[in-house]
Amino acid sequence: MSGHSKWATIKRKKGAADAKRGQLFTRLAREISMAAREGGGDADSNFKLRLAVDKARSNNMPKDNIERAILRGTGGGEGGALEHGMYEGYAGHGVAVMIECVTDNRNRTVSEIRKALTRAGGHLSEGGAVAWQFQRKAYFSFPAADQDQDTIFEMAVDAGADDVQFSEDTIEIYAPVEAFKAVIDKLRAADIQPEEAELRMIPTNLMDISAEDTVKVMGVIEELEELDDVQKVYSNLNITDEAVAAMAA
């Protein structure tokens, strides 16, 4: 199971920090707006938008909020123009991070990210300083319950996937970017609705540090994830079972 999934599982058990801080709807609205801007406001023809809207509904986001977010993404509604950005840096102990953001104020976003990294002994880097350690991949995850592993593996590989990972709760599929549609089509044909279907940055090599330092770095990553403008944080940190136990305590 990937480090991302281990961390996501821990966060679900401890309670979503976003929900506690009232940030979840803001983040979901921006995700919807960006999807609508990139692929249009029709969720039936824009799969990324449909996924974002489904996620918002599952988190009880009001219908009016969803509609306003779509309107903003397609050029209407209130608020400044949103832009997508990817920032690179180190979160301490040599762990590389890539921070994906959607913002209406780039200067504010950069300042908040820099402060968080600097406080942790890390730093924000120039573009390209960290990106070489990651590959852009299509990523899909869905519940493992009632799924036959051999069938899923064959289906994913047939669609062009280059890695399938199984855990007790989750199945994860990794594929080249160009195979995104083929994998989605296969999943839909099998009546599988992915919980996540997106392009993300996957580290080419994982970094091992002590469990104690892993907990510290994950604290920094969680702080970054709680910033309003941050959508996702990718890292090359190898989250060991020992570190998972320490974080879950």
N, C-alpha and C positions, 0 to 999 in steps of 0.2 A: 504494500500500500504506500502511495507516495507521501512525502512529508507534508504536502499541502493538505491531503485528506486526513492525515493524523491530526494536524493542527485544527482543521475544521471540526473534526469530531470532538476534540477537547473543548473548543469554544461552544459547541452546541450543548455539551453537558454542563458547562459552567454558566451558560446563559449568554445570549448574544449581547455584546457590549453596545453595538449600534442601537438596539432597541431600547436599552436602558438610557441612552443619551439622546434619544429622539432624532438620531441621524439617519436611521434606516430609510425613511421615506425620501429624504433628500437624495440619498445615494441611488435609490431605485428610480427616482424621477429623472436623474441625470442619465442613467443607463438607458431608460426608455427614450429620452430626447435624442441621445446620440444614435441609437438604433434607427429612430425615425428619420434623422437627418441623413444617415448613410444609405438607407434602403427604402425610404418612403413610409408614409403613415398607415399603410394597410397591413395589419398583422397577418392576414391570410396569405399574402404574397411575400412578406418580409419575415423570414423565420427568426432572425435575431430579435426583431421587435416582439414577435409573438412570445418568445422565450422570456424576454424582459417583462412583458405584461403579465404572463403567467406567474412569474416570480413575485411580482408586486401583489397580485391577487392573493397568492398563498400567504402573504404577510399582512393581509387585511388592509391594503392600501385602498383608500376610497376611490370610487370610479371617477369622480371629478378630478382628483389629483392625476390619475392616469391620463385622462383626456387632455388636461392642460399640458402635461409633459410631452405628449405626442404633438400637440399644437405648437409647442415651443420648438420642437425638433424640426418641424416642417416649415418654420419661418414665421409663425404667428405667436400670439401670447406675449406675456410680459417677461422681463428679465434680460440680462445681457447675453450676448452670443456665447455659446459654449464651445470650447475647443479641447481636443484630446492631446495629451502630452505623456511622454515616457521619460522618466528621470532615472539617472544611474548613480550609484554610490556604494558605500560600505557601511554596514550597520555595527561595526566593531568586531574585533577578533578576526579580521580579514574576510568576513562573510559579505559576499557581493549581493546587492539588491537592485532590482529594477522596479520602479514605482510608477504604476499606470494611473493617470489622473484625468478627470474631466473638470474643467474649471472655467469660470467667467472672469478670472483675474489671475493671470500667470504669475505676476510678481508676488502676490500673497501666497500662492501655492509653493513657489520655490522657497520663500522665506520660512514657511512652516516646516517644510521637509528638511531644510538645512539645519534648523534649530533642533529638531528631533534627532537627527543623525549626530550632530556635534555633541549634544549632551551625552550621548552614549559612547563617545570616543570614536565615532565614525566620521564620514564626511561625504558631501555631495561631489560628484565627479563630472568631468566634461563628457559630452556625448561620445560614445564609442569606447570609453575606458572600461566598461563592464559588459557591454552588450555582446562582446565576442565570446563570453562564457555561457551564452544562452542560445537556444534555437527557437524560432517561432513554430509552434505546432498547433494542429487542431486537437482539441481536447473534449472528451465527452465522459460524463459519469452518470450512473443510474443505479438504483437499488439492486442488490444481488439476489434478493428473494425470488424464488421460483424460476430462476434463469439457469439454463443448462450451459455450463462453461464451454464445453466443446462446440456447441452450436453458436454461441456468441463469438468464440475465437474464430471459427471458420467464416462467419459472416463478416467480422471486422477485417480480417486479412483479405477476403475477397473484395472488399470495398477499398482496399489500399492502405489499411492501418499498418503501422510498423511495431506496435506494442499494445498488449492487452494485459491489464493487471487486475487480479481478483483478490478481494479480501472478504471477510465474513459478511460485511454489510454492503459493500460497494464494488461495482465493476467500473474500471477506468479504461478508456480507449484513447490511444495517442496515434495521430496520423499526420502525414504531410499536409500543409495548408491546402494544397490543390485537391486533396481527397475529402475535404470537409463535406461537400454536398453529397458525395457518394456514400459516406458513412451515415449522414443524416437520413438519406433516402432509405438505406437498409434498415435503420432503426425504426423509422416510421412504418415501413412495410411489415415489420415484425411486431407492430403495435407497442413499441417501447418509447416512452416519453423521457428523454434525458433530463436530469435535474440541472445539469450544466452542459452547454454545448457552445464552445467559444474558441477563439484563438488565444493562446497564452504563451508566455516565454518559459521554456523548459531548460533547466541547467544541463550542460553537457557533461559536467563532472560535479559530484557532490563533495562538500568540504566537511571533514570530521573535526569536531572540537569536543571538549568535555561536556558532560551533562549539565554541570553548573553554568558554564559559559553559554550553552545552548538556551537555557532558561532565560539568561540575560538578553541574548540576541532576539529571542522570540518576544520578549517584553518590548523591545524597540520596534519590532515589526508590528506588534499589536497596536502600539502607540501611533505608528504611521497609518495603519488601517482605520484608526478612529478619526483621522483628519477628514473634514467634510469633502475635500476635493479628491481624496484618494479612493480609487475603485478597487485596485488589487496591488499586492506587493509580492513579487517573485524573488526567491533567494536560492543560492546554491548550498544552503545548509542541509546537512544530513541529520534528520531528526531520528535519533536512535530510540529503541524501546525504553532504555534507561531514562532518557530525557523526557519521553512521553509520560512516564510514571511520575517524574518529578514535577512536570507542569500540571498534571491532573490532580496532584495532591492538594 
